Amino acid sequence: MTDGVFRTVGVAHQVGEKAARALAEAIDGFVVAVEPIAERGGSFSCEFVVADPSENLVRGRIA
């Protein structure tokens, strides 16, 4: 992997983590997982899972 790929993974993860934290705060829940996902063409997106106070899961994706 090149340095540019590591930077892209890091950016995708940071954006996904911020989105997950914001959603968790909005619904008074907590972050379960944040995972960068490799896309075709060498780009990355990020999937996240947040749980509400009743532990219902909300999945999201930042592309």
C-alpha positions in Angstrom: 0.0 0.0 0.0 1.2 3.5 -0.7 1.2 6.4 1.7 -1.7 8.0 -0.2 -3.9 4.9 0.4 -3.1 5.1 4.1 -4.1 8.7 4.2 -7.3 8.0 2.3 -8.2 5.2 4.8 -7.5 7.6 7.7 -9.6 10.3 6.2 -12.5 8.0 5.6 -12.3 6.6 9.1 -12.1 10.1 10.7 -15.2 11.3 8.7 -17.1 8.1 9.6 -16.2 8.4 13.2 -17.3 12.0 13.4 -20.6 11.1 11.7 -21.1 8.2 14.1 -20.4 10.3 17.1 -22.7 13.0 16.0 -25.6 10.6 15.3 -25.0 8.8 18.7 -25.1 12.2 20.5 -28.3 13.2 18.6 -30.2 10.0 19.6 -28.5 9.7 23.1 -26.9 6.4 22.1 -23.4 5.1 21.6 -21.1 4.1 18.7 -20.8 0.4 18.2 -18.4 0.2 15.2 -16.7 2.3 12.6 -15.0 0.6 9.6 -13.4 2.0 6.4 -14.4 0.0 3.3 -12.3 -0.3 0.1 -14.2 0.7 -3.0 -13.4 0.1 -6.7 -10.9 2.5 -8.1 -8.8 2.7 -4.9 -11.2 5.0 -2.9 -12.6 4.3 0.5 -16.0 4.9 2.2 -16.8 4.3 5.8 -19.6 2.3 7.4 -20.7 2.8 11.0 -23.1 1.3 13.5 -24.7 3.3 16.3 -27.1 2.0 19.0 -29.9 4.0 20.5 -30.6 3.8 24.3 -32.8 0.7 23.7 -29.9 -0.9 21.8 -31.6 -0.7 18.4 -28.9 -0.5 15.8 -28.6 2.2 13.2 -26.3 1.6 10.3 -24.8 4.4 8.1 -22.4 4.9 5.3 -20.3 7.9 4.3 -19.2 7.6 0.7 
